Amino acid sequence: MVAELLRLRLQTIANTVRFGTRALLAAVVSVLVVLLSSSALSALAGGLRGSSLDDVRALVVGGGSLLLLGYFVVPFARVRPPWADPRRLALVGTPEPAAAAGLALGALIGLPAFALVVLSPGYVRAWEGTGASASVAVVAAVAAGATAFLLSLVSSTLNTVVLTSRRSRQFLLGGGVLVALLVVPLIVDLVRASWTGSAPTGVLAGILAWTPFGAALALPGHAAEGDTARVVFDALIAAASLAGLWCAWRGLVARAFVDRPEPELDDDTSGLGWFEFVPATPIGAVAARSLTYWMRDARYRMSLVVIPIIPLLVIPLGIAGVSWNWLALVPVPLMCLIVGFLPHNDVAYDSTALWLHVAADTKGSSDRIGRLAPPLLIGIPLVVIGSAVAVWAFGDWRALWSEIGIGSALLLSGLGLSSVMSAAMPYATVRPHDDPFQQPQSSGSSSVLAQTLMIGGALVSAVPALCFAALDLFGGDTSAGPWSMVSGIAVGLVVLIVGVVVGSRVFTRRAPELLASALRS
């Protein structure tokens, strides 16, 4: 059976290029693109040959781990079932072990596995001159390649056998954000190393080395250092990852054999989504609807994509000579400002769906408070976790008070001002299901005024926290740091509460006008 499945795989590939010039040309172009891009990456990795052990480990392990993570994330974007979809054999009576082995071996014959083969020599060459054994590097390359292949196989099968299209998109969005968050510090590390001549920190590589994505890749470096304990841990993590992924693949094949193929549905209509997790109150209903919009609506998703990209904006400043340590404190407040800014035109985003609130005579307070759920769920972890990461990169934990205070002031005051602006000064925006990049032109200056007041007010609210932070970090007054956090949180909460109260009254008074404006725009 395994040999038959391999034959079918080869026959399938031959059939795709056998009939028609267009299919043959597409296949040739695909192979050339994969070959050239993989060869370029392999050459870059091989160019590290002779570098220090820390440099090779920081760049090769960090970049290779992100590559493996990409092998797991990208298959969730597939629309058509993969060749190794086990549901195709569910009615044939094929034994599960033979089907799992045959489909896995057949899936090896493809461009993803071909890219891994091309990349492996560059990975092995990168360790030359570091004291790492070539045989250990080859074993690590094989283990990492097998892990990447199984990650891709499991995720693609999980996407078609278990998940619905909506949940696949959610997995893809979450995985994409994770990859972006990990790529940013790696890029910053590379730029700092190339422009300042300093060695990469290798922090990202050190973290990923403890995960299934980087354990095998980090094994030659630890072996070169003579760190026997870490070599054992790397080998155990890599072996456990391979065994776990294979068991997951076998489990998916078994499930596909039990669950017969059914007609594909465009979406999963079972369950109530976020409404199952909120209280049965007007505030809970508005919060659930807002959370659903922020997850599904392309207009919100495109805005959220900008947030992980913000740290890249500081790279030109670092290249221009600004200290990288001080620049580490900049991205988190900027991201908090953006999160607080996002709902400033939330009512206009509702379009005709605002009729639900008006017809149900929803209180303004319920509408204003419920709409705060998505940005708070994003913003609060961003302030806490992001500030800790930024201060760690800064190198002085004394700055944590100021970082939290400034981020909290910008986030909370921004949300308070947004609660007022979205009800008092809504302006025309992209309609649902339209291209999120096609912003309609406003006939007046309301959009510019609303955005200016929103951003300016948030910055003014953060002035006390900024002043105390300056006294702490530049003036040497160590007692000013805690006051920066206290003032930032206090001012932010005051602006948030006042904004919700004022916005509630404005929404209640102008609800019919807001609906008429939404219908016209």
C-alpha positions in Angstrom: 0.0 0.0 0.0 2.9 2.4 0.8 4.4 1.7 -2.6 1.1 2.3 -4.3 0.6 5.6 -2.6 4.0 6.7 -3.6 3.3 5.7 -7.2 0.0 7.7 -7.1 1.9 10.7 -5.8 4.4 10.6 -8.6 1.5 10.1 -11.1 -0.3 13.1 -9.7 2.7 15.3 -10.1 3.2 14.1 -13.7 -0.4 14.7 -14.6 -0.2 18.3 -13.4 2.5 19.1 -16.0 1.5 16.7 -18.7 -1.6 18.4 -20.0 -1.3 22.0 -21.1 1.5 24.5 -21.5 0.1 26.8 -18.8 0.3 24.1 -16.1 3.8 23.1 -17.2 4.9 26.8 -17.1 3.4 27.3 -13.6 5.2 24.2 -12.3 8.6 25.3 -13.8 8.2 28.8 -12.3 7.2 27.4 -8.9 10.3 25.1 -8.8 12.6 28.0 -9.9 11.2 30.4 -7.3 11.6 27.8 -4.5 15.1 26.8 -5.8 16.4 30.4 -6.0 14.9 31.6 -2.7 16.1 28.5 -0.8 19.5 28.7 -2.4 19.8 32.4 -1.4 18.9 31.7 2.2 21.3 28.7 2.2 24.1 30.9 0.9 23.4 33.5 3.5 23.6 30.9 6.2 26.7 29.4 4.8 28.3 32.8 4.7 28.4 32.8 8.5 31.1 30.1 8.3 34.0 31.2 10.4 32.0 33.6 12.6 31.8 33.3 16.3 29.7 30.6 17.9 27.4 33.2 19.5 26.8 35.0 16.1 26.0 31.7 14.3 23.7 30.5 17.1 21.9 33.9 17.3 21.2 34.1 13.6 20.9 30.5 12.4 18.9 29.2 15.3 16.7 32.3 15.5 16.0 32.4 11.8 15.6 28.6 11.4 13.1 28.5 14.3 11.0 31.1 12.6 11.2 29.1 9.4 9.8 26.0 11.2 7.1 28.2 12.8 6.2 29.3 9.3 5.9 25.7 8.1 3.2 25.3 10.8 1.4 28.5 10.2 1.2 28.8 6.4 -0.8 25.6 5.7 -3.8 27.2 7.5 -4.1 29.6 4.6 -4.8 26.7 2.2 -8.2 26.5 0.6 -8.0 23.2 -1.3 -7.3 20.0 0.6 -3.7 18.8 0.5 -2.6 15.7 -1.4 -2.1 13.9 1.9 -5.7 14.4 3.0 -6.5 11.1 4.7 -10.3 11.5 4.0 -9.7 10.3 0.5 -8.8 6.8 1.7 -11.6 6.7 4.4 -13.9 4.5 2.2 -11.3 2.4 0.5 -10.6 0.1 3.5 -6.9 1.0 3.7 -5.2 0.0 7.1 -4.5 3.1 9.1 -0.8 2.5 9.7 -0.1 1.9 6.0 -2.2 4.9 5.1 -0.4 7.2 7.5 3.1 6.0 6.4 2.2 6.1 2.7 0.6 9.5 2.7 3.5 11.0 4.8 6.1 9.6 2.4 4.1 10.8 -0.6 3.8 14.3 0.9 7.7 14.3 1.1 7.7 14.6 -2.7 6.9 18.3 -3.0 8.3 21.8 -3.0 8.3 22.3 0.9 10.5 19.3 1.4 12.6 20.3 -1.6 13.2 23.7 0.0 14.4 22.0 3.2 16.9 19.9 1.3 18.3 23.0 -0.4 18.6 24.8 2.9 20.3 22.1 4.9 23.8 22.4 3.4 23.9 26.1 4.3 22.9 25.3 7.9 25.6 22.7 8.2 28.3 25.0 6.6 27.3 27.8 9.1 28.7 25.8 12.0 32.2 25.3 10.4 34.8 27.1 12.4 32.7 27.3 15.6 34.0 24.0 17.0 30.8 22.2 16.3 31.0 18.7 14.9 29.9 18.3 11.3 28.2 15.0 12.0 26.2 16.6 14.8 25.2 19.5 12.5 24.0 17.0 9.9 21.9 15.1 12.5 20.5 18.4 13.7 19.6 19.4 10.1 17.8 16.1 9.5 15.9 16.3 12.8 14.9 20.0 12.1 13.9 19.1 8.6 11.7 16.2 9.8 10.2 18.5 12.4 9.3 21.1 9.8 7.8 18.5 7.5 5.7 17.0 10.2 4.6 20.4 11.4 3.4 21.2 7.9 1.7 17.8 7.5 -0.1 18.1 10.8 -1.3 21.7 10.3 -2.5 21.1 6.8 -4.4 18.0 7.9 -5.7 19.7 11.0 -7.0 22.5 8.7 -9.0 20.2 6.5 -10.1 17.5 8.9 -10.8 19.3 12.1 -11.2 23.0 11.6 -13.8 25.0 9.8 -12.8 27.8 7.5 -13.5 30.5 10.1 -11.4 28.8 12.7 -8.7 28.3 10.2 -8.6 32.0 9.6 -8.4 32.6 13.3 -5.4 30.2 13.6 -3.8 31.9 10.6 -4.3 35.3 12.1 -3.0 34.3 15.5 0.0 32.5 14.0 0.8 35.4 11.7 0.8 37.8 14.6 3.1 35.5 16.6 5.5 35.2 13.7 5.5 39.0 13.2 6.2 39.5 16.9 9.2 37.1 16.8 10.5 38.5 13.5 10.7 42.1 14.8 13.4 41.5 17.5 15.3 39.3 15.1 15.4 42.1 12.5 16.4 44.6 15.2 19.2 42.3 16.3 20.4 41.9 12.7 20.4 45.6 12.0 22.1 46.5 15.3 24.8 43.9 14.6 25.4 45.0 11.0 25.4 48.7 11.7 27.2 48.9 15.0 29.5 46.0 14.6 28.4 44.5 17.9 27.5 40.8 18.3 23.8 39.8 18.1 22.3 39.3 21.5 20.9 35.9 20.6 18.1 36.3 23.2 15.4 35.2 20.7 17.4 32.1 19.7 18.0 31.2 23.3 14.2 31.3 24.0 13.3 29.4 20.9 15.9 26.8 21.6 13.7 25.5 24.4 10.8 25.0 22.0 10.2 22.3 19.4 11.0 24.8 16.7 14.6 25.4 17.8 15.7 22.5 20.0 17.2 20.5 17.1 18.7 23.6 15.5 20.5 24.6 18.7 22.1 21.2 19.3 25.4 21.8 17.5 26.1 25.0 19.4 25.6 23.4 22.8 27.7 20.5 21.7 30.5 22.8 20.7 30.4 24.5 24.1 30.6 21.1 25.8 27.3 21.8 27.6 26.2 18.1 28.0 23.1 18.9 30.0 21.7 21.2 27.3 22.7 18.7 24.6 20.6 16.1 26.4 17.7 18.5 26.8 17.9 19.5 23.1 17.9 15.9 22.0 15.0 15.1 24.3 12.9 18.0 23.2 13.6 17.3 19.5 12.8 13.6 19.9 9.7 14.2 21.9 8.5 16.8 19.3 9.0 14.3 16.4 7.2 11.5 18.4 4.4 13.9 19.4 3.9 15.2 15.8 3.9 11.6 14.4 1.3 10.6 17.0 -0.8 13.7 16.1 -0.6 12.7 12.4 -1.7 9.2 13.2 -4.5 10.5 15.3 -5.7 12.8 12.5 -5.6 9.9 10.1 -7.7 7.8 12.5 -10.2 10.6 12.9 -10.5 11.0 9.2 -11.3 7.3 8.8 -14.0 7.6 11.4 -15.5 10.9 10.3 -16.6 10.3 6.7 -16.1 13.1 4.2 -18.9 15.6 4.3 -19.8 18.5 2.0 -17.7 21.5 2.8 -19.4 24.4 4.5 -18.4 28.0 4.1 -18.5 28.5 7.9 -19.2 27.0 11.2 -22.7 28.0 12.3 -22.8 26.0 15.5 -22.5 27.7 18.8 -22.9 31.4 19.7 -19.3 32.4 19.5 -18.3 35.1 22.0 -21.9 35.4 23.2 -21.3 32.1 25.1 -18.6 33.7 27.3 -20.2 37.0 28.3 -23.1 37.8 30.8 -26.6 37.9 29.4 -26.8 41.7 29.8 -26.9 44.6 27.3 -23.2 45.3 28.1 -22.3 41.7 27.5 -24.2 41.6 24.2 -22.4 44.7 22.9 -19.1 43.3 24.1 -19.7 40.0 22.3 -20.7 41.7 19.1 -17.7 44.0 19.2 -15.3 41.0 19.8 -16.9 39.2 16.9 -16.4 42.2 14.7 -12.7 42.6 15.7 -12.1 39.0 14.9 -14.0 38.7 11.6 -14.2 42.2 10.1 -11.3 42.8 7.6 -11.3 46.5 8.5 -10.4 45.8 12.1 -8.0 43.0 11.2 -6.1 45.4 8.9 -5.8 47.9 11.7 -4.5 45.2 14.1 -1.9 44.1 11.6 -0.3 47.5 12.0 0.4 47.0 15.7 3.2 44.4 15.4 4.8 46.4 12.7 5.2 49.5 14.8 8.6 48.3 16.4 10.1 48.4 12.9 9.5 52.2 12.7 12.4 52.7 15.2 15.0 51.0 13.0 15.7 54.2 10.9 16.3 56.1 14.1 18.7 53.5 15.3 20.5 53.6 12.0 20.7 57.3 12.3 22.6 57.0 15.5 19.9 57.1 18.3 20.8 54.7 21.1 19.1 51.3 20.6 18.6 51.0 24.4 16.5 54.1 24.5 14.6 53.1 21.3 13.5 49.9 23.1 11.2 52.0 25.2 9.4 53.7 22.3 7.3 50.9 20.6 5.1 49.9 23.5 3.7 53.5 24.1 3.1 53.9 20.4 1.2 50.6 20.2 -0.9 51.6 23.2 -1.7 54.9 21.5 -2.8 53.0 18.4 -5.0 50.5 20.3 -6.7 53.4 22.1 -7.2 55.2 18.8 -8.7 52.2 16.9 -12.3 52.6 18.3 -12.5 56.4 17.8 -14.9 55.8 14.8 -16.5 52.6 15.9 -20.1 53.8 15.4 -19.4 54.5 11.7 -17.9 51.0 11.3 -21.3 49.5 12.4 -22.9 51.0 9.3 -26.6 49.8 9.1 -26.0 47.4 12.0 -26.3 50.4 14.3 -30.1 49.9 13.8 -29.9 47.1 16.3 -28.8 49.4 19.1 -31.4 52.1 18.2 -34.3 49.7 17.8 -33.5 47.9 21.1 -33.3 51.3 22.9 -29.8 50.3 24.1 -28.5 52.6 26.8 -25.6 54.8 25.9 -23.6 53.4 28.9 -24.1 49.8 27.8 -23.0 50.7 24.3 -19.9 52.7 25.4 -18.8 50.1 28.0 -19.4 47.1 25.8 -17.3 48.5 23.0 -14.3 48.7 25.3 -14.0 45.0 25.6 -11.8 44.3 22.5 -9.2 47.1 23.0 -8.9 46.4 26.7 -8.3 42.7 26.1 -5.5 43.6 23.7 -4.2 46.7 25.5 -3.9 45.5 29.1 -1.6 42.5 28.2 0.3 44.8 25.8 1.0 47.2 28.6 2.1 44.6 31.1 4.0 42.1 29.0 5.2 44.6 26.4 6.6 46.9 29.1 8.5 44.1 30.7 10.0 43.1 27.4 10.9 46.7 26.5 12.5 47.4 29.9 14.5 44.1 29.7 15.8 45.2 26.3 16.5 48.7 27.8 18.7 47.1 30.4 17.4 48.9 33.5 14.4 47.5 35.3 14.0 50.9 37.1 12.3 52.1 33.9 9.5 49.6 34.3 7.4 52.0 36.4 7.6 54.7 33.8 7.0 52.4 30.8 3.8 51.1 32.4 2.6 54.5 33.4 3.1 56.1 30.0 1.5 53.1 28.2 -1.5 53.0 30.6 -2.1 56.8 30.2 -2.1 56.6 26.4 -4.2 53.4 26.3 -6.9 54.4 28.9 -7.1 58.1 27.9 -7.3 57.1 24.2 -10.2 54.8 24.9 -12.0 57.4 27.0 -11.6 60.0 24.2 -12.7 57.4 21.6 -15.9 56.8 23.6 -16.7 60.5 23.0 -15.4 60.9 19.5 -17.2 57.9 18.0 -20.6 59.2 19.2 -20.0 63.0 18.8 -17.9 63.1 15.5 -18.3 60.0 13.4 -17.3 60.3 9.8 -17.6 58.2 6.6 -15.5 55.1 6.6 -15.1 51.8 4.6 -18.4 49.9 4.4 -18.5 46.3 5.5 -17.2 43.8 2.9 -15.5 46.6 0.9 -11.8 46.9 0.3 -10.3 48.1 3.7 -7.8 50.1 1.8 -10.4 52.2 0.0 -11.1 54.9 2.5 -14.0 57.2 1.2 -13.2 60.9 1.0 -15.0 63.0 3.6 -16.8 66.1 2.4 -15.8 68.1 5.5 -13.0 68.3 8.0 -14.7 66.2 10.6 -12.3 63.2 10.1 -9.2 65.3 10.5 -10.6 67.2 13.5 -11.7 64.0 15.2 -8.3 62.2 14.7 -6.4 65.3 15.8 -8.4 65.8 19.0 -8.2 62.1 19.7 -4.4 61.8 19.4 -3.7 65.2 20.9 -5.9 64.6 23.9 -4.2 61.2 24.6 -0.7 62.8 24.4 -1.7 65.6 26.7 -3.1 63.0 29.2 0.3 61.3 29.2 2.2 64.5 30.1 2.3 63.9 33.9 3.6 60.3 33.4 6.2 61.6 30.9 7.4 64.3 33.3 7.9 61.9 36.2 9.6 59.5 33.8 12.0 62.2 32.7 12.8 63.0 36.3 13.5 59.3 37.0 15.5 58.4 33.9 17.3 61.7 33.2 17.2 63.6 36.6 18.2 60.7 38.8 15.2 61.0 41.0 14.4 57.3 41.8 11.2 58.2 43.6 9.7 59.6 40.4 9.4 56.3 38.7 6.6 54.9 40.8 4.8 58.3 40.6 5.0 58.0 36.8 3.1 54.8 36.9 0.6 56.1 39.5 -0.1 59.3 37.6 -0.3 57.5 34.3 -2.9 55.0 35.5 -4.8 57.6 37.5 -5.1 60.2 34.7 -5.9 57.4 32.2 -8.7 56.1 34.4 -10.1 59.6 35.0 -10.2 60.3 31.3 -11.7 56.9 30.6 -14.5 57.2 33.1 -15.3 60.8 32.1 -15.2 59.8 28.4 -17.6 56.9 29.0 -20.0 59.1 30.9 -19.9 61.9 28.3 -20.0 59.5 25.4 -23.0 57.7 26.9 -25.0 60.8 27.1 -24.0 61.9 23.6 -24.9 58.5 22.2 -28.3 58.5 23.9 -29.1 62.0 22.7 -27.8 61.5 19.1 -28.8 57.9 18.4 -31.3 58.7 15.6 -28.8 61.1 14.0 -26.0 58.6 14.2 -28.2 56.0 12.5 -29.2 58.4 9.7 -25.5 59.3 9.2 -24.6 55.6 9.0 -27.3 55.0 6.4 -26.1 57.9 4.3 -22.4 57.1 4.4 
